[in-house]
């Protein structure tokens, strides 16, 4: 069927670019979000997140009348759900079960406007079986319609899963160019979803079933997590053996079949730091390597914090009169990766919070944000320009490899007490 009107539920880092790209193909797009500020910003032709080129695409789509945002779902021919799937937190903070409440809320919100022939696609990265649960949520609200879990190919509503696989900072380009894995609950569902994405996807739309599509995204990010864990573990080993890990990796990578990744302060973002846990939770006895990699990467921020503590101890030894409150620590970067404003699951943000709890004066240098997040709202924490921090700080911690930091690497190198967690200086 033709998709004349497309609705995207969730206008965050994935939903808004997806809505904008559909709109750029002259499709009517209805963006839905519970955040009134986001809705108002988009309807002015502006954006509420940082992503290169997105502002241009959104402005054009809104100005030309192809994109508008609202807080309430409206009728459409296809609905894409792109909402968060965080962890359910237990009292000890150790739970790694997926919280599907956002998917449930989105499903129940859009269900009243569904009509026979509509397509619903889950884009949110989810544990295996989540697409089937979404279909159940919809069916519960709309018993007058039929769904694939009960009526198969003859169902009124088509259901599919199509996980995003884009790189923050390159989302617009990768949405268009990358292949997409499309998993319908039936072959007709897969075909309907492929027809939808072929509106803008120049890569190949590869068809499978919903469960395999869900597992594909988890597998992609688990593969990356395992490889990052190797690099992070290597950095800890090299530190103990007094070896420059950056030089070591460069030498090892000269082998034609070796490609070691770069160590960092940990692993962040809503994908690599989260998705492997969904596999571990579903198969805890079998996912031994994936589980270990998660523990290594989740433990790296504590190792970085210990390096900072050692610099503080050195200052206390050499200048006994200084207290913790007399010492200024500059944290360069709190985003989860370079050159974006996304703080989700950021190890750098967690490290900065713990440094602040040590009682030091903390200067946060983050060129991609205009205000500190609530977790860093404290009397001893300030958002500080780079030049000021490099002049005033007693300890400088490079936690994210932002371009402005690379451009001023020589000044960073002059810091007397330096922790370089990302190899800025090599």
C-alpha positions in Angstrom: 0.0 0.0 0.0 1.2 3.6 -0.5 2.4 5.3 2.6 1.1 8.8 2.3 1.2 9.6 6.0 3.9 8.3 8.4 3.9 8.7 12.2 7.1 8.5 14.3 6.6 8.0 18.0 9.5 9.4 19.9 11.5 12.4 18.6 14.9 11.8 20.1 18.3 11.0 18.6 16.8 8.4 16.2 13.1 9.3 15.9 13.6 12.9 14.8 16.2 12.2 12.1 14.0 9.3 10.8 11.0 11.6 10.7 13.0 14.3 8.9 14.4 12.0 6.3 10.9 10.6 5.5 9.7 14.2 5.2 12.5 15.1 2.9 11.1 12.5 0.5 7.9 14.6 0.4 5.9 12.3 2.7 3.6 13.8 5.3 5.1 13.0 8.7 3.6 13.3 12.1 6.1 13.3 14.9 4.9 12.4 18.3 6.6 13.1 21.6 5.6 13.6 25.3 8.1 16.4 25.6 6.2 19.6 24.9 9.5 21.6 24.6 10.7 19.2 21.9 7.4 19.4 20.0 7.3 23.2 20.1 11.0 23.4 19.0 10.4 21.2 16.1 7.3 23.0 15.0 9.4 26.2 14.8 11.7 24.4 12.4 14.4 24.0 15.0 16.0 21.0 16.8 16.5 20.2 20.5 19.4 17.8 20.0 22.9 18.0 18.5 23.3 16.2 15.2 25.1 17.5 12.1 22.9 18.4 9.2 19.7 17.5 11.1 18.8 21.2 11.6 18.8 21.9 7.9 16.7 18.8 7.1 14.2 19.6 9.9 13.9 23.3 9.0 13.2 22.4 5.3 10.7 19.7 6.2 8.7 21.9 8.6 8.9 25.0 6.3 7.6 23.0 3.3 4.8 21.5 5.4 5.8 17.9 5.4 6.6 17.6 9.1 4.8 18.6 12.2 5.0 17.5 15.8 2.4 16.8 18.4 2.0 15.2 21.8 -1.0 13.1 20.7 -0.9 10.4 18.0 -2.9 11.0 14.9 -4.1 8.6 12.1 -1.4 7.5 9.7 -0.6 4.6 7.3 2.5 3.6 9.1 3.8 4.1 12.7 7.4 3.8 13.8 8.1 3.5 17.5 11.5 4.9 18.5 11.3 5.3 22.3 13.9 4.4 25.0 14.3 0.9 26.4 16.4 1.5 29.6 17.0 -1.0 32.4 14.6 -1.7 35.2 16.5 -0.6 38.3 16.3 -2.7 41.4 17.2 -1.5 44.9 20.8 -2.5 44.5 21.1 -0.9 41.0 22.1 -4.3 39.5 19.1 -5.1 37.3 19.8 -5.5 33.6 16.3 -6.3 32.5 14.8 -4.2 29.8 12.1 -1.7 30.7 9.4 -2.0 28.1 7.1 0.5 29.7 7.9 3.2 27.1 7.0 0.8 24.3 3.9 -0.2 26.1 2.9 3.4 26.6 3.6 4.3 23.0 1.6 1.3 21.8 -1.4 2.1 23.9 -1.3 5.8 22.8 -1.3 5.0 19.1 -3.7 2.0 19.2 -6.9 4.1 19.2 -6.0 5.7 15.8 -5.1 2.4 14.1 -7.1 1.2 11.1 -7.1 -1.9 9.0 -4.1 -2.0 6.7 -1.8 0.0 8.9 1.8 -1.0 9.6 3.5 -0.7 13.0 7.3 -0.9 13.2 9.3 -1.1 16.4 12.7 0.6 15.9 13.7 0.7 19.6 16.6 -1.6 20.4 14.9 -4.4 22.4 15.4 -7.9 23.8 14.2 -10.8 21.8 10.4 -11.1 21.9 9.7 -7.4 22.4 8.1 -7.0 19.0 5.6 -9.7 19.9 4.9 -8.0 23.2 4.3 -4.7 21.3 1.7 -6.5 19.1 0.1 -7.9 22.3 -0.1 -4.3 23.8 -1.8 -3.1 20.6 -4.2 -6.0 20.4 -5.3 -5.5 24.0 -6.5 -2.0 23.2 -8.0 -2.8 19.8 -9.9 -6.1 20.0 -11.8 -5.0 16.9 -8.7 -5.4 14.8 -6.7 -8.6 14.0 -3.0 -8.9 14.5 -0.3 -11.3 13.2 0.0 -13.3 16.5 -3.6 -14.6 16.0 -4.4 -14.2 12.3 -1.0 -14.5 10.6 -0.9 -13.2 7.0 -4.6 -12.4 7.2 -4.3 -9.9 10.0 -5.6 -6.3 9.7 -2.4 -4.8 11.1 1.2 -5.5 10.0 3.9 -5.7 12.7 7.7 -5.6 12.2 11.0 -4.8 13.8 13.6 -2.7 12.1 16.5 -1.7 14.5 18.4 1.5 13.8 22.2 1.1 13.2 23.5 4.6 12.9 26.5 6.4 14.3 25.8 9.6 16.3 27.3 12.5 14.4 26.6 10.8 11.1 23.0 9.8 11.5 21.5 11.6 8.5 24.0 10.0 6.1 23.9 6.6 7.6 20.1 6.4 7.8 20.1 6.7 4.0 23.2 4.7 3.1 23.2 1.8 5.6 21.6 -1.5 5.0 18.5 -2.2 7.1 17.5 -5.5 8.8 13.8 -5.9 8.6 12.0 -8.6 10.6 8.2 -8.9 10.2 6.0 -11.2 12.3 5.0 -12.7 8.9 6.4 -12.5 5.4 3.7 -10.0 4.4 4.7 -7.8 7.4 8.3 -7.9 6.3 7.4 -6.9 2.8 5.2 -4.0 4.0 8.0 -2.7 6.2 10.6 -3.1 3.4 8.3 -1.0 1.1 8.2 1.7 3.8 12.0 1.9 4.3 12.7 1.8 0.6 11.2 5.3 0.5 14.5 6.7 1.6 17.0 3.8 2.2 19.6 3.5 -0.5 21.2 0.5 1.2 19.7 -2.9 1.0 16.6 -3.8 3.1 17.4 -7.4 4.2 14.4 -9.4 5.3 14.2 -11.8 8.1 11.8 -12.5 11.0 11.2 -10.3 14.0 13.2 -12.3 16.5 16.2 -12.6 14.3 16.1 -8.8 13.6 16.0 -8.1 17.3 18.9 -10.4 17.9 20.9 -8.9 15.0 21.1 -5.5 16.6 22.0 -7.0 20.0 24.7 -9.1 18.3 26.2 -6.1 16.4 26.6 -4.1 19.6 27.8 -7.1 21.7 30.5 -7.8 19.0 31.7 -4.2 19.4 31.5 -4.4 23.2 33.7 -7.5 23.3 36.3 -5.9 21.1 36.3 -2.7 23.2 36.7 -4.7 26.3 39.8 -6.3 24.9 41.3 -2.8 24.3 40.2 -1.5 27.8 41.6 -4.6 29.5 44.9 -4.2 27.6 45.2 -0.6 28.7 44.9 -1.7 32.4 47.5 -4.4 31.9 49.9 -2.0 30.1 49.6 0.6 32.8 50.7 -2.0 35.4 53.6 -3.1 33.2 54.7 0.5 32.4 54.0 0.2 28.7 52.4 2.9 26.5 49.2 1.1 25.4 48.7 3.5 22.4 52.1 2.7 21.0 51.6 -1.0 21.7 48.3 -1.1 19.8 49.7 0.8 16.9 52.5 -1.7 16.6 50.2 -4.7 17.0 47.8 -3.4 14.4 50.6 -3.5 11.8 49.9 -7.2 11.7 47.7 -7.8 8.6 45.0 -9.6 10.5 45.0 -7.6 13.8 42.8 -4.6 14.3 42.7 -3.7 18.0 40.3 -0.8 18.9 41.2 2.2 21.0 40.8 2.1 24.8 38.7 4.7 26.6 37.1 5.7 29.9 34.5 3.0 29.5 31.6 2.4 27.2 28.5 4.6 27.0 25.5 5.4 25.0 22.1 3.7 24.8 23.4 0.9 22.6 26.8 -0.7 23.3 26.5 -0.2 27.1 23.0 -1.6 27.2 22.2 -4.1 24.5 24.6 -6.9 25.5 22.9 -7.1 28.9 19.7 -8.0 27.1 21.4 -11.1 25.7 23.0 -11.9 29.1 19.6 -11.5 30.8 17.9 -13.9 28.3 20.7 -16.6 28.4 22.8 -16.0 31.6 24.5 -19.4 31.6 25.4 -19.3 27.9 26.5 -15.7 27.4 29.8 -16.0 29.4 32.1 -14.0 27.1 29.5 -11.2 26.5 28.9 -11.0 30.3 32.6 -10.7 31.0 33.1 -8.0 28.4 30.3 -6.0 30.0 32.0 -6.3 33.4 35.4 -5.2 32.0 33.9 -2.1 30.3 31.7 -1.3 33.2 34.7 -1.5 35.5 36.9 0.8 33.4 35.5 4.1 34.9 36.6 3.0 38.4 40.1 2.3 37.1 40.2 5.9 35.6 38.9 7.3 38.9 41.7 5.5 40.7 44.2 7.2 38.4 42.7 10.5 39.4 42.9 9.6 43.0 46.6 8.9 42.6 47.2 12.3 41.1 45.4 13.9 44.1 47.5 11.8 46.5 50.6 13.1 44.8 49.5 16.7 45.3 48.7 16.1 49.0 52.1 14.6 49.5 54.0 17.4 47.8 51.8 20.1 49.2 50.6 18.9 52.6 48.8 22.2 53.3 46.3 21.7 50.4 42.9 20.1 51.2 40.7 18.5 48.7 38.6 21.6 48.4 41.7 23.5 47.4 42.4 21.3 44.4 40.8 21.9 41.0 40.2 19.0 38.7 39.3 19.6 35.1 37.2 16.9 33.4 37.5 17.3 29.6 34.4 15.8 28.1 31.3 14.2 29.7 29.5 13.0 26.5 29.5 9.3 25.9 31.6 9.7 22.7 33.4 12.5 20.8 31.7 15.5 19.3 28.1 14.9 20.3 25.9 16.2 23.2 24.5 12.7 24.2 25.2 12.0 27.9 23.2 8.7 28.0 25.1 6.0 29.9 28.3 8.1 29.6 31.2 6.8 31.6 32.8 10.2 31.5 29.8 11.7 33.2 29.9 9.1 35.9 33.6 9.7 36.5 33.0 13.5 36.8 30.2 12.9 39.3 32.5 10.8 41.5 35.3 13.3 41.2 32.9 15.9 42.5 32.0 13.7 45.4 35.7 13.6 46.4 35.3 17.2 47.5 37.5 18.8 44.8 36.5 21.8 42.8 35.5 20.4 39.4 35.6 22.2 36.1 33.6 20.5 33.4 34.7 21.2 29.9 32.0 20.0 27.4 31.8 22.1 24.2 28.6 20.4 23.1 26.3 21.4 26.0 25.1 24.8 27.3 24.2 23.7 30.8 25.3 21.0 33.3 23.0 18.0 33.8 21.1 17.8 37.1 23.6 15.1 38.4 26.4 17.7 38.3 24.4 20.6 39.8 26.6 21.2 42.8 28.4 24.2 44.4 31.8 22.7 43.6 31.1 22.0 39.9 31.2 24.5 37.0 30.9 24.4 33.3 34.2 25.9 32.2 35.8 26.9 28.9 38.8 24.8 27.9 41.4 27.7 28.0 40.3 28.6 31.6 40.4 25.0 32.8 43.9 24.3 31.4 45.1 27.5 33.1 43.5 26.9 36.5 43.2 23.1 37.0 45.7 21.2 39.2 44.6 17.9 37.6 43.4 17.5 34.0 41.5 14.4 33.0 40.8 13.8 29.3 37.7 11.7 29.3 36.4 12.2 25.7 38.4 12.9 22.6 36.5 15.9 21.3 37.9 17.8 18.3 38.6 21.0 20.3 40.7 19.0 22.7 42.7 17.5 19.9 43.3 21.0 18.5 44.7 22.1 21.8 46.6 18.9 22.6 49.9 20.8 23.2 48.3 22.8 26.0 46.8 19.7 27.5 50.2 18.1 27.4 51.6 20.8 29.5 49.4 19.9 32.4 51.5 18.8 35.4 49.1 16.2 36.7 47.4 14.5 33.7 45.1 11.5 33.2 44.6 10.7 29.5 42.0 8.0 29.4 41.4 8.2 25.6 44.9 8.6 24.1 44.6 12.2 23.2 48.4 12.5 23.4 49.2 9.1 22.1 
